[in-house]
């Protein structure tokens, strides 16, 4: 027997490359991989509140996003050529 889990949030964002959650909260940072029609660009970061189904921030960067880390105080985005805090 295999537990498949429970869907806690569903949205039509397209293909996603990076997802980072703030601890065990309802906040998610999502970066697309640019595939598919209407998909998120790898240069675009969305901060989503999954409990209220709202987009808190929609940020576009100069180059592709390689990593995202966040804590209660700071959101750090690593691009191909720089890190932004």
Secondary structure, 3 states (H helix, E strand, C coil): CCCCCCCCCCCCCCCEEEEEECCCCCEEEEEECCCCCCCCCCCEEEEEECCCCEEEEEEECCCCEEEEEECCCCEEEEECCCEEC
